Amino acid sequence: MGDTIDGVDWSRLEHNYGSASDVPGLLRDCASSDADIVSEALSDLSNKLFHQGGWLCSAAPAALPRLADLAADPVVHHRHEVVELIGLLAREAVTISERFADSGWWPALDSVRPRLLDLLGDPDPAVRRAALLLAAEGIRHPESVAMLHRRWTMETDPAIRIDVVLAMGAVLTWSQDEVLRERLKALLTDDDPQMGLAAVHALAASDPAVAVGNVDRLVSTVLRVDTVVWRDSEWIGHTPESLVHATGDLLLGDPVAATAFARGVARAEDTAKRVAALGHAQQVLSQWRTAAEDLLPLLASNLDDGSPEARYRAAALLACLGDQGASYAEQLAARTTDHAVRDTRTVTTVGDAAVWALARQRHPACVPGLVKRLSGSRLGFGFAGAYFGSDLPILEQPSISEVLIPLRGHADALLDAVITRLVKARRDGVLASNLCQVIAEWGPISVAALPVVIRFLDDEKVLPAAAKAIGAMGPAAIGAADALRRHVDEPAAAWALWRTGADPGRAVTALAEHVARPNVRHTTIALLADLGPSAASSVDDLRTLTGTSDDWTRAEAAHALARITGDPIEPVAILTDLAEPLARGECRPVRIAALRHLAALDTVGDRVWELAQAITDSPRRIACFGGWRTFTEDEQVRTAASALLADR
């Protein structure tokens, strides 16, 4: 193998980290008699040849023959991991655009295809499992189909037979082999329920309706104890949760079937499966707003589950649903003192989720728990907000500011605790900024916080949030005028001079200058909008900004233009263009902002009405981010749409 490697000019090839001149050494290490050396070399090689995918580097086809040698050599350590690496590369090649794959990949794969397919009969079960995934998804060739037919007649390992069935299903996504399809259909009624479950998974890969039509069978089979056979599946994973999630995912396109699956699996005696059922319920609720009514009883019943994780998830999902969970406020209140800790990196208790759920309902029972957390050493909530994609089924606590901001109605009971915590946050700019945001949203009622907030004007990181908090207090905060003037170069401080009435003229001039500068931030434009007709000198600048390519700038400039001129015609057209994708469920934060601006402008033409009606009629959640934000973003969108329809 060394001579062959030396016959390639690796320095002319590249991988994810640059020159591939280090690949020969890694390939040699993969053949070492020392298993630890092999493991480390394989990890490094995988990172350099594949990393996170997205393309196939020129080193990948050059390395493929050597990887095939390693995979077939019975004395090589960790051979199944070698096959897995080949599978990663091969599956990426059929997924990415042709222009992102090195042209040498396909000839290289053709040259080693027979040897790779022979691995389907390897004595090592781990190698056979990895080879099944490689053959079914990465080697799209008639020989793969023929070898799978043969493997089905020869394989005796029960777990691997399940993977053979799943491999057949994967093949049907790119091959019209009716013999495979009929074989899978026959397995739906196999005497072995787990084989029938595998057949549903396999057929659903090309025909999702199969899963919906077998939902009762899916539930009963997943509840069985013999699902342990799936733990070695190369497709599904190694835990009971993996099987529940993978099976539930087959049903997500049908809210009725998906809901039935969640309710059915939630009856499991296995704690892991019950928790997974709640994870599936989160997926259903995140996609279908119409499923909430049928899943609320499931969430309520799990508030008393023996598992802390199940209780946490139930309370947290009730928090996500907000007012829809109001009927269960009494149960949630009983859980606010549940100190059981869920199994996560940060210390989070069931009680934290219960307090959050009550806060989402603006229920007074949340107040004692929030005061205790603000006054203690552990908040139970984040210091700042976290954002992640809707494809990640994460369920974690929001930041403390995101919990407190909607609770203005309870500010009289919470303000002292917020002020006390703000004093303690003197050296924590992130938390201080977030608490200042709370004070800003609560407005004049939070004026008692003024002496503490003023101190943060000299903290560069907290200055914008502190200035907005002072401005939101209105004329009662006029005593901060001198401190604000010292920081008038900060747009929020200029705005605060106007809101407090301390120096309106200087405020207008300063904000107008900020908006006239190149690369003005959209947040600064939003502050200018609040000045209304007083900012008339900025109209020309705003009209120019409505024509920029940045959507946020366009949205805020259009809104400011309408607020300042009183003429909504041009701004409404711009905002409608920005918000219109929401009608198709295509959500981004700027589109939500544009829709809310339209609702505030109270001008509803035909296009706006059709947009609002399409949003209201959709049974799906409309959101950009995942976790609990899916629900609050959807609420914002629907609230704005409802307001627009009411204005017609």
FILO-521594 format. One record per residue (C-alpha): x, y, z; residue in one letter. Coordinates in Angstrom, 2 decimals, m for minus. Example, Ala and Ser with C-alpha at 12.3 -4.5 7.8 and 13.67 -1.06 7.14 Angstrom:
BEGIN
PT       u       v       w residu
PT   12.30   m4.50    7.80      A
PT   13.67   m1.06    7.14      S
REM end
This chain:
BEGIN
PT       u       v       w residu
PT    0.00    0.00    0.00      M
PT    2.91    2.32    0.64      G
PT    4.18    2.19   m2.97      D
PT    0.75    2.98   m4.31      T
PT    0.44    5.90   m1.97      I
PT    3.84    7.19   m2.97      D
PT    2.76    7.02   m6.62      G
PT    0.31    9.87   m6.02      V
PT    1.56   13.45   m5.82      D
PT   m0.49   14.26   m2.71      W
PT    0.94   17.75   m2.45      S
PT   m1.07   18.69   m5.54      R
PT   m4.30   17.51   m3.92      L
PT   m6.29   19.18   m1.16      E
PT   m8.63   18.35    1.70      H
PT  m10.71   20.46    4.06      N
PT   m7.63   21.95    5.72      Y
PT   m5.40   22.58    2.70      G
PT   m2.65   20.44    1.18      S
PT   m3.26   16.69    1.29      A
PT    0.43   15.89    1.77      S
PT   m0.36   14.50    5.24      D
PT   m2.89   11.94    3.95      V
PT   m0.37    9.16    3.12      P
PT    0.90    9.16    6.69      G
PT   m2.64    8.99    8.05      L
PT   m3.51    6.09    5.75      L
PT   m0.41    4.21    6.92      R
PT   m1.37    4.84   10.54      D
PT   m4.81    3.39    9.80      C
PT   m3.05    0.08    9.08      A
PT   m1.12    0.13   12.37      S
PT   m1.23   m2.83   14.74      S
PT   m1.93   m0.36   17.56      D
PT   m5.72    0.17   17.81      A
PT   m5.32    3.55   19.49      D
PT   m3.12    4.86   16.68      I
PT   m5.70    3.63   14.15      V
PT   m8.53    5.32   16.02      S
PT   m6.74    8.65   16.16      E
PT   m5.68    8.48   12.50      A
PT   m9.21    7.61   11.35      L
PT  m10.66   10.51   13.29      S
PT   m8.14   12.91   11.76      D
PT   m8.64   11.47    8.27      L
PT  m12.43   11.75    8.53      S
PT  m12.17   15.35    9.62      N
PT   m9.87   16.21    6.73      K
PT  m11.62   14.29    3.97      L
PT  m15.23   14.88    5.06      F
PT  m15.43   17.33    7.99      H
PT  m19.04   18.57    7.76      Q
PT  m19.61   17.69    4.12      G
PT  m20.80   20.12    1.46      G
PT  m18.16   19.10   m1.10      W
PT  m15.82   16.27   m2.07      L
PT  m12.16   17.31   m2.03      C
PT   m9.62   16.05   m4.56      S
PT   m7.94   13.92   m1.86      A
PT  m11.11   11.85   m1.38      A
PT  m11.02    9.88   m4.67      P
PT   m7.25    9.48   m4.36      A
PT   m7.67    7.98   m0.89      A
PT  m10.64    5.75   m1.79      L
PT   m8.67    2.73   m3.10      P
PT   m6.53    2.73    0.05      R
PT   m9.63    3.01    2.23      L
PT  m11.16    0.05    0.37      A
PT   m7.98   m1.95    1.06      D
PT   m8.24   m1.15    4.76      L
PT  m11.94   m2.02    4.89      A
PT  m11.33   m5.45    3.35      A
PT   m8.29   m6.40    5.44      D
PT   m9.47   m8.52    8.43      P
PT   m6.42   m7.63   10.55      V
PT   m7.10   m3.88   10.40      V
PT   m8.56   m2.35   13.56      H
PT  m11.84   m0.39   13.47      H
PT  m12.73   m1.58    9.97      R
PT  m16.38   m0.65   10.38      H
PT  m15.30    2.96   10.95      E
PT  m13.36    2.85    7.70      V
PT  m16.54    1.71    5.93      V
PT  m18.48    4.45    7.68      E
PT  m16.03    7.06    6.37      L
PT  m16.38    5.71    2.83      I
PT  m20.15    5.84    3.32      G
PT  m20.04    9.48    4.41      L
PT  m18.12   10.40    1.28      L
PT  m20.28    8.30   m1.03      A
PT  m23.57    9.62    0.35      R
PT  m22.30   13.17    0.10      E
PT  m21.42   12.60   m3.55      A
PT  m25.04   11.75   m4.44      V
PT  m26.41   14.62   m2.38      T
PT  m24.37   17.65   m3.38      I
PT  m24.40   19.49   m6.67      S
PT  m22.08   17.92   m9.27      E
PT  m19.92   21.03   m9.33      R
PT  m18.97   20.50   m5.67      F
PT  m17.70   16.94   m6.20      A
PT  m14.20   16.25   m7.50      D
PT  m14.48   14.74  m10.98      S
PT  m12.31   11.80   m9.96      G
PT  m14.80   10.45   m7.43      W
PT  m17.03    8.42   m9.73      W
PT  m14.24    6.60  m11.62      P
PT  m12.59    5.84   m8.27      A
PT  m15.86    4.48   m6.85      L
PT  m16.44    2.33   m9.94      D
PT  m12.99    0.81   m9.53      S
PT  m13.60   m0.31   m5.95      V
PT  m17.34   m1.00   m6.13      R
PT  m17.05   m4.82   m6.28      P
PT  m14.80   m4.89   m3.22      R
PT  m17.08   m2.56   m1.28      L
PT  m20.18   m4.60   m2.10      L
PT  m18.40   m7.78   m1.02      D
PT  m18.34   m6.27    2.48      L
PT  m22.07   m7.01    2.70      L
PT  m21.01  m10.59    3.47      G
PT  m18.13   m9.75    5.80      D
PT  m17.83  m11.93    8.95      P
PT  m17.84   m8.83   11.18      D
PT  m21.46   m7.74   11.88      P
PT  m20.40   m4.11   12.40      A
PT  m18.77   m4.06    8.96      V
PT  m21.89   m5.60    7.36      R
PT  m24.12   m2.97    8.94      R
PT  m21.94   m0.10    7.74      A
PT  m21.69   m1.69    4.29      A
PT  m25.49   m1.87    4.00      L
PT  m25.79    1.87    4.54      L
PT  m22.98    2.52    2.08      L
PT  m24.45    0.25   m0.63      A
PT  m28.04    1.45   m0.32      A
PT  m27.43    5.18   m0.16      E
PT  m23.95    5.79   m1.59      G
PT  m23.53    3.24   m4.40      I
PT  m26.51    3.80   m6.66      R
PT  m25.86    1.01   m9.11      H
PT  m27.75   m2.15  m10.23      P
PT  m25.06   m4.27   m8.59      E
PT  m26.08   m2.82   m5.21      S
PT  m29.66   m3.95   m5.79      V
PT  m28.54   m7.44   m6.78      A
PT  m26.32   m7.75   m3.73      M
PT  m29.15   m6.67   m1.42      L
PT  m31.42   m9.36   m2.87      H
PT  m28.68  m11.88   m2.16      R
PT  m28.03  m10.56    1.32      R
PT  m31.69  m10.92    2.25      W
PT  m31.58  m14.65    1.53      T
PT  m28.34  m15.18    3.46      M
PT  m28.40  m12.85    6.48      E
PT  m29.27  m14.54    9.78      T
PT  m28.50  m11.83   12.36      D
PT  m31.92  m10.40   13.45      P
PT  m30.63   m6.84   13.88      A
PT  m28.84   m6.85   10.54      I
PT  m31.91   m8.29    8.81      R
PT  m33.74   m5.17    9.97      I
PT  m31.04   m3.04    8.37      D
PT  m31.32   m5.09    5.15      V
PT  m35.01   m4.16    5.07      V
PT  m34.19   m0.50    5.66      L
PT  m31.56   m0.69    2.93      A
PT  m34.20   m1.99    0.52      M
PT  m36.33    1.02    1.34      G
PT  m33.42    3.38    0.72      A
PT  m32.84    1.76   m2.67      V
PT  m36.47    2.39   m3.65      L
PT  m35.84    6.14   m3.40      T
PT  m33.59    5.87   m6.48      W
PT  m34.54    2.54   m8.11      S
PT  m37.85    1.25   m9.42      Q
PT  m37.21   m2.36   m8.38      D
PT  m40.71   m3.78   m7.96      E
PT  m39.42   m7.08   m6.58      V
PT  m37.98   m5.19   m3.62      L
PT  m41.19   m3.22   m3.19      R
PT  m43.40   m6.33   m3.16      E
PT  m41.05   m8.04   m0.71      R
PT  m41.36   m5.07    1.65      L
PT  m45.15   m4.98    1.32      K
PT  m45.31   m8.63    2.28      A
PT  m43.23   m7.92    5.37      L
PT  m45.84   m5.45    6.66      L
PT  m47.77   m8.45    8.04      T
PT  m44.75  m10.51    9.03      D
PT  m45.04  m12.65   12.16      D
PT  m42.18  m10.65   13.66      D
PT  m43.66   m7.22   14.59      P
PT  m40.23   m5.58   14.49      Q
PT  m39.74   m6.77   10.92      M
PT  m43.12   m5.24   10.08      G
PT  m42.02   m1.98   11.70      L
PT  m38.85   m2.07    9.60      A
PT  m40.96   m2.56    6.47      A
PT  m43.02    0.53    7.31      V
PT  m39.85    2.56    7.71      H
PT  m38.51    1.19    4.43      A
PT  m41.64    1.83    2.36      L
PT  m42.24    5.26    3.91      A
PT  m38.92    6.44    2.50      A
PT  m40.59    6.58   m0.93      S
PT  m44.29    6.53    0.08      D
PT  m45.04    8.46    3.32      P
PT  m48.70    7.38    3.26      A
PT  m47.65    3.88    4.29      V
PT  m46.75    5.07    7.78      A
PT  m49.97    7.05    8.26      V
PT  m52.02    3.99    7.32      G
PT  m50.23    1.85    9.91      N
PT  m50.11    4.20   12.89      V
PT  m51.81    1.79   15.32      D
PT  m49.33   m0.93   14.41      R
PT  m46.45    1.49   14.83      L
PT  m47.59    2.37   18.34      V
PT  m48.11   m1.22   19.47      S
PT  m44.77   m2.34   18.06      T
PT  m42.75    0.53   19.51      V
PT  m44.26   m0.24   22.92      L
PT  m42.97   m3.84   22.84      R
PT  m39.91   m4.85   24.84      V
PT  m38.32   m6.60   21.86      D
PT  m37.55   m3.24   20.26      T
PT  m34.13   m3.82   21.82      V
PT  m33.22   m5.49   18.52      V
PT  m33.03   m2.00   16.97      W
PT  m30.19   m0.84   19.19      R
PT  m27.58   m1.96   16.66      D
PT  m29.33   m0.52   13.61      S
PT  m27.02    1.59   11.44      E
PT  m30.03    3.68   10.38      W
PT  m32.02    4.23   13.56      I
PT  m29.51    4.50   16.39      G
PT  m28.76    2.86   19.68      H
PT  m31.43    3.95   22.16      T
PT  m35.20    3.52   22.65      P
PT  m35.55    7.27   22.11      E
PT  m33.98    6.97   18.66      S
PT  m36.60    4.45   17.55      L
PT  m39.47    6.56   18.87      V
PT  m38.17    9.71   17.20      H
PT  m37.41    8.00   13.89      A
PT  m40.82    6.34   13.78      T
PT  m42.63    9.49   14.84      G
PT  m40.85   11.46   12.13      D
PT  m42.55    9.27    9.52      L
PT  m45.90   10.71   10.63      L
PT  m45.14   14.42   10.97      L
PT  m46.81   15.24    7.66      G
PT  m50.17   14.19    9.12      D
PT  m51.05   15.95   12.41      P
PT  m53.79   13.48   13.33      V
PT  m51.57   10.42   12.90      A
PT  m48.59   12.13   14.53      A
PT  m50.72   13.11   17.53      T
PT  m52.08    9.58   17.87      A
PT  m48.53    8.22   17.89      F
PT  m47.46   10.63   20.64      A
PT  m50.45    9.77   22.82      R
PT  m49.98    6.05   22.24      G
PT  m46.26    5.85   22.99      V
PT  m46.71    8.06   26.06      A
PT  m48.34    5.01   27.70      R
PT  m45.01    3.14   27.65      A
PT  m43.70    1.60   30.84      E
PT  m40.18    2.39   29.62      D
PT  m39.26    5.86   30.91      T
PT  m37.01    6.57   27.93      A
PT  m39.88    5.91   25.54      K
PT  m42.27    8.14   27.49      R
PT  m39.76   10.97   27.43      V
PT  m39.22   10.38   23.72      A
PT  m42.99   10.55   23.19      A
PT  m42.91   14.05   24.68      L
PT  m40.05   14.89   22.34      G
PT  m42.22   13.74   19.46      H
PT  m45.12   15.79   20.84      A
PT  m42.84   18.83   20.70      Q
PT  m42.15   18.11   17.03      Q
PT  m45.86   17.83   16.28      V
PT  m46.75   21.00   18.18      L
PT  m43.87   22.85   16.53      S
PT  m45.24   22.06   13.08      Q
PT  m49.00   22.00   13.60      W
PT  m50.79   24.63   15.68      R
PT  m53.99   22.60   15.21      T
PT  m52.59   19.73   17.30      A
PT  m52.47   21.64   20.58      A
PT  m55.97   20.84   21.81      E
PT  m55.48   17.08   21.43      D
PT  m52.04   17.07   23.06      L
PT  m52.75   19.30   26.06      L
PT  m54.17   16.42   28.18      P
PT  m51.03   14.40   27.46      L
PT  m48.84   17.24   28.71      L
PT  m50.96   17.72   31.82      A
PT  m50.84   14.03   32.71      S
PT  m47.04   14.02   32.44      N
PT  m46.73   16.77   35.05      L
PT  m47.08   13.94   37.57      D
PT  m44.78   11.44   35.83      D
PT  m42.13    9.70   37.92      G
PT  m39.38   10.94   35.63      S
PT  m38.03   14.48   36.23      P
PT  m37.25   14.81   32.52      E
PT  m40.82   13.90   31.59      A
PT  m42.20   16.40   34.12      R
PT  m39.82   19.09   32.86      Y
PT  m40.76   18.53   29.23      R
PT  m44.46   18.57   30.02      A
PT  m44.20   21.86   31.91      A
PT  m41.90   23.39   29.28      A
PT  m44.25   22.46   26.45      L
PT  m47.14   23.99   28.39      L
PT  m44.95   27.09   28.60      A
PT  m44.52   27.00   24.83      C
PT  m48.30   26.88   24.39      L
PT  m48.83   29.89   26.65      G
PT  m52.48   30.77   27.29      D
PT  m53.63   27.52   25.70      Q
PT  m52.43   25.75   28.84      G
PT  m54.32   28.04   31.24      A
PT  m56.60   25.21   32.38      S
PT  m53.61   23.53   34.00      Y
PT  m52.38   26.52   36.00      A
PT  m53.17   24.85   39.31      E
PT  m51.10   21.77   38.44      Q
PT  m48.26   23.99   37.27      L
PT  m48.38   26.02   40.47      A
PT  m47.96   22.79   42.44      A
PT  m44.83   22.05   40.43      R
PT  m43.10   25.40   41.03      T
PT  m41.43   23.89   44.10      T
PT  m40.38   20.70   42.28      D
PT  m36.59   20.79   42.70      H
PT  m35.87   17.66   40.66      A
PT  m33.09   18.37   38.14      V
PT  m33.32   17.36   34.50      R
PT  m30.35   15.65   32.86      D
PT  m28.70   18.57   31.06      T
PT  m25.40   20.45   31.16      R
PT  m26.90   23.28   33.19      T
PT  m28.81   22.83   36.43      V
PT  m32.46   23.21   35.45      T
PT  m35.34   21.99   37.58      T
PT  m38.91   20.99   36.90      V
PT  m39.91   24.00   39.01      G
PT  m38.08   26.34   36.63      D
PT  m40.22   25.13   33.76      A
PT  m43.41   25.41   35.83      A
PT  m42.60   29.02   36.75      V
PT  m41.94   29.74   33.09      W
PT  m45.25   28.18   32.04      A
PT  m47.17   30.29   34.55      L
PT  m45.29   33.40   33.41      A
PT  m46.32   32.70   29.83      R
PT  m49.91   32.73   31.06      Q
PT  m49.18   35.92   33.04      R
PT  m50.57   34.05   36.04      H
PT  m49.82   35.61   39.46      P
PT  m48.58   32.25   40.74      A
PT  m45.36   32.81   38.75      C
PT  m44.39   35.84   40.84      V
PT  m43.07   34.16   44.02      P
PT  m40.91   31.79   41.98      G
PT  m39.48   34.61   39.89      L
PT  m38.75   36.78   42.92      V
PT  m36.98   33.85   44.56      K
PT  m34.86   33.20   41.48      R
PT  m33.99   36.85   40.95      L
PT  m32.97   37.13   44.59      S
PT  m31.05   33.86   44.81      G
PT  m27.84   32.48   43.38      S
PT  m29.49   30.46   40.59      R
PT  m31.76   32.17   38.08      L
PT  m33.20   29.06   36.50      G
PT  m33.20   30.97   33.20      F
PT  m30.52   32.13   30.79      G
PT  m28.68   35.43   31.14      F
PT  m29.28   36.11   27.44      A
PT  m31.40   34.69   24.65      G
PT  m30.26   31.71   22.56      A
PT  m31.26   31.02   18.97      Y
PT  m31.07   27.83   16.93      F
PT  m32.68   26.44   13.81      G
PT  m36.13   24.93   13.65      S
PT  m34.57   21.61   12.58      D
PT  m33.08   21.15   16.07      L
PT  m35.66   19.74   18.54      P
PT  m34.13   21.52   21.52      I
PT  m36.19   22.43   24.57      L
PT  m34.43   24.77   26.98      E
PT  m35.27   27.67   29.24      Q
PT  m35.51   31.19   27.78      P
PT  m33.53   34.09   29.16      S
PT  m34.76   35.86   32.27      I
PT  m35.54   39.00   30.26      S
PT  m37.69   37.04   27.81      E
PT  m39.70   35.68   30.73      V
PT  m40.09   39.02   32.50      L
PT  m40.82   41.39   29.60      I
PT  m44.46   40.27   29.10      P
PT  m45.14   40.58   32.86      L
PT  m45.65   44.33   33.00      R
PT  m48.94   43.68   34.78      G
PT  m46.97   42.22   37.68      H
PT  m44.19   44.82   37.64      A
PT  m45.20   46.22   41.03      D
PT  m44.44   42.83   42.62      A
PT  m41.34   42.09   40.57      L
PT  m39.55   45.43   40.19      L
PT  m37.70   45.42   43.51      D
PT  m36.25   41.99   42.76      A
PT  m35.23   43.10   39.25      V
PT  m33.49   46.18   40.66      I
PT  m31.69   44.10   43.28      T
PT  m30.46   41.69   40.64      R
PT  m29.40   44.57   38.39      L
PT  m27.25   45.96   41.21      V
PT  m25.54   42.57   41.51      K
PT  m24.95   42.47   37.74      A
PT  m22.58   45.44   37.80      R
PT  m19.79   43.32   36.35      R
PT  m21.98   41.19   34.11      D
PT  m22.75   43.24   31.03      G
PT  m24.85   40.56   29.38      V
PT  m27.24   40.12   32.29      L
PT  m27.30   43.87   32.99      A
PT  m28.27   44.62   29.38      S
PT  m31.04   42.06   29.50      N
PT  m32.46   43.41   32.75      L
PT  m32.35   46.92   31.29      C
PT  m34.41   45.61   28.38      Q
PT  m37.02   44.45   30.87      V
PT  m37.13   47.87   32.50      I
PT  m37.43   49.50   29.07      A
PT  m40.39   47.33   28.12      E
PT  m42.12   48.00   31.43      W
PT  m41.85   51.73   30.80      G
PT  m42.72   54.53   33.28      P
PT  m43.83   52.07   35.95      I
PT  m40.17   51.09   36.42      S
PT  m38.90   54.61   37.23      V
PT  m37.72   53.43   40.66      A
PT  m34.88   51.69   38.82      A
PT  m33.51   55.00   37.48      L
PT  m30.69   55.53   40.04      P
PT  m29.31   52.05   39.30      V
PT  m29.75   52.23   35.52      V
PT  m27.93   55.58   35.26      I
PT  m24.75   53.95   36.54      R
PT  m24.67   51.66   33.52      F
PT  m24.48   54.56   31.05      L
PT  m20.73   54.55   31.62      D
PT  m20.49   50.88   30.68      D
PT  m19.97   50.78   26.92      E
PT  m21.51   47.32   26.58      K
PT  m24.64   48.16   28.56      V
PT  m25.01   51.79   27.41      L
PT  m27.56   51.21   24.58      P
PT  m29.88   49.10   26.76      A
PT  m29.52   51.43   29.76      A
PT  m30.30   54.50   27.64      A
PT  m33.41   52.84   26.22      K
PT  m34.53   51.91   29.71      A
PT  m34.18   55.54   30.84      I
PT  m35.96   56.86   27.76      G
PT  m38.83   54.44   28.26      A
PT  m39.43   55.88   31.73      M
PT  m40.47   59.14   30.07      G
PT  m40.46   62.60   31.70      P
PT  m40.05   61.07   35.16      A
PT  m36.45   60.27   34.17      A
PT  m35.54   63.83   33.18      I
PT  m33.00   63.83   36.00      G
PT  m30.77   61.70   33.79      A
PT  m30.45   64.49   31.19      A
PT  m26.82   65.42   31.90      D
PT  m25.70   61.79   31.85      A
PT  m27.53   61.23   28.57      L
PT  m25.98   64.31   26.96      R
PT  m22.51   62.93   27.70      R
PT  m23.39   59.92   25.55      H
PT  m25.39   61.55   22.77      V
PT  m23.19   59.81   20.20      D
PT  m25.06   56.65   21.15      E
PT  m28.40   56.70   19.22      P
PT  m30.33   55.27   22.17      A
PT  m29.08   58.08   24.41      A
PT  m30.19   60.68   21.85      A
PT  m33.59   59.01   21.67      W
PT  m33.81   59.04   25.48      A
PT  m33.23   62.82   25.49      L
PT  m36.32   63.14   23.34      W
PT  m38.48   60.64   25.25      R
PT  m37.72   62.22   28.62      T
PT  m38.27   65.72   27.24      G
PT  m34.80   66.69   28.49      A
PT  m33.52   68.03   25.17      D
PT  m35.82   67.23   22.21      P
PT  m34.03   69.53   19.76      G
PT  m30.65   67.96   20.34      R
PT  m32.21   64.51   20.17      A
PT  m33.74   65.14   16.74      V
PT  m30.50   66.58   15.38      T
PT  m28.38   63.75   16.73      A
PT  m30.64   60.98   15.44      L
PT  m30.93   62.65   12.04      A
PT  m27.13   62.72   11.84      E
PT  m26.92   59.06   12.79      H
PT  m29.42   58.07   10.10      V
PT  m27.57   60.08    7.46      A
PT  m24.34   58.17    8.05      R
PT  m23.26   55.28    5.81      P
PT  m24.17   51.78    7.03      N
PT  m26.67   53.05    9.57      V
PT  m28.06   50.29   11.78      R
PT  m31.73   49.42   11.38      H
PT  m32.14   49.73   15.16      T
PT  m31.19   53.41   14.88      T
PT  m33.80   53.95   12.16      I
PT  m36.39   52.37   14.45      A
PT  m35.55   54.94   17.15      L
PT  m35.99   57.77   14.65      L
PT  m39.47   56.48   13.75      A
PT  m40.57   57.14   17.30      D
PT  m40.01   60.89   16.79      L
PT  m42.81   61.08   14.22      G
PT  m43.18   64.41   12.34      P
PT  m40.39   65.95   14.44      S
PT  m37.92   63.99   12.27      A
PT  m39.15   65.47    8.97      A
PT  m35.61   66.52    8.02      S
PT  m34.71   62.83    7.56      S
PT  m37.39   62.02    4.98      V
PT  m35.03   62.10    1.99      D
PT  m32.50   59.88    3.75      D
PT  m35.23   57.43    4.65      L
PT  m36.52   57.25    1.09      R
PT  m33.01   56.42   m0.04      T
PT  m32.73   53.71    2.61      L
PT  m35.98   52.04    1.47      T
PT  m34.16   51.18   m1.75      G
PT  m31.21   49.37   m0.17      T
PT  m30.65   45.63   m0.50      S
PT  m30.75   45.01    3.27      D
PT  m34.24   43.87    4.27      D
PT  m33.99   45.12    7.85      W
PT  m32.96   48.57    6.69      T
PT  m35.80   48.67    4.17      R
PT  m38.37   47.55    6.74      A
PT  m37.42   50.08    9.39      E
PT  m36.95   52.91    6.88      A
PT  m40.40   52.26    5.39      A
PT  m42.01   52.22    8.83      H
PT  m40.18   55.39    9.88      A
PT  m41.21   57.11    6.65      L
PT  m44.87   56.35    7.32      A
PT  m44.66   57.51   10.94      R
PT  m42.94   60.76    9.99      I
PT  m44.87   61.74    6.87      T
PT  m48.26   60.30    7.75      G
PT  m48.46   58.90    4.19      D
PT  m48.54   55.07    4.30      P
PT  m48.90   54.31    0.57      I
PT  m45.24   53.80   m0.38      E
PT  m44.21   52.25    2.97      P
PT  m47.10   49.78    2.91      V
PT  m46.04   48.52   m0.53      A
PT  m42.48   47.96    0.71      I
PT  m43.56   46.27    3.92      L
PT  m46.02   44.05    2.06      T
PT  m43.27   42.90   m0.29      D
PT  m41.15   42.00    2.70      L
PT  m43.90   40.23    4.64      A
PT  m45.55   38.38    1.76      E
PT  m43.45   35.16    2.01      P
PT  m45.14   34.56    5.39      L
PT  m48.25   33.57    3.45      A
PT  m46.25   30.58    2.18      R
PT  m44.87   29.78    5.64      G
PT  m41.45   31.19    4.77      E
PT  m40.46   33.01    7.91      C
PT  m37.58   35.28    8.86      R
PT  m37.52   37.76   11.75      P
PT  m37.55   40.76    9.42      V
PT  m40.73   39.45    7.80      R
PT  m42.42   39.28   11.19      I
PT  m41.31   42.85   11.87      A
PT  m42.68   44.01    8.51      A
PT  m46.04   42.38    9.23      L
PT  m46.23   43.97   12.67      R
PT  m45.44   47.36   11.16      H
PT  m48.28   46.84    8.68      L
PT  m50.64   46.10   11.56      A
PT  m49.50   49.25   13.37      A
PT  m50.06   51.42   10.26      L
PT  m53.73   50.36   10.12      D
PT  m53.90   50.46    6.30      T
PT  m55.31   47.27    4.79      V
PT  m55.49   46.99    1.02      G
PT  m56.28   43.85   m0.96      D
PT  m52.71   42.50   m0.92      R
PT  m52.36   43.00    2.81      V
PT  m55.76   41.43    3.48      W
PT  m54.91   38.37    1.34      E
PT  m51.60   38.02    3.18      L
PT  m53.27   38.19    6.58      A
PT  m56.00   35.74    5.53      Q
PT  m53.46   33.20    4.22      A
PT  m51.59   33.35    7.54      I
PT  m54.77   32.90    9.56      T
PT  m55.93   29.97    7.42      D
PT  m52.67   28.03    7.68      S
PT  m52.75   25.09   10.12      P
PT  m48.96   25.10   10.33      R
PT  m46.72   27.06   12.63      R
PT  m45.06   30.00   10.94      I
PT  m41.67   30.60   12.53      A
PT  m37.96   30.91   11.81      C
PT  m36.26   29.63   14.95      F
PT  m36.65   26.40   16.89      G
PT  m37.46   25.50   20.49      G
PT  m39.92   27.72   22.33      W
PT  m39.35   30.54   19.83      R
PT  m41.29   28.56   17.25      T
PT  m44.40   29.18   19.34      F
PT  m43.83   32.83   20.24      T
PT  m42.92   33.77   16.67      E
PT  m46.05   32.05   15.41      D
PT  m48.06   33.97   18.00      E
PT  m46.57   37.27   16.83      Q
PT  m47.36   36.49   13.20      V
PT  m50.94   35.47   13.93      R
PT  m51.61   38.36   16.29      T
PT  m50.52   40.82   13.61      A
PT  m52.55   39.02   10.93      A
PT  m55.65   39.02   13.12      S
PT  m55.25   42.75   13.77      A
PT  m55.04   43.41   10.03      L
PT  m58.18   41.41    9.34      L
PT  m60.01   43.24   12.12      A
PT  m59.05   46.58   10.54      D
PT  m60.55   45.73    7.15      R
REM end
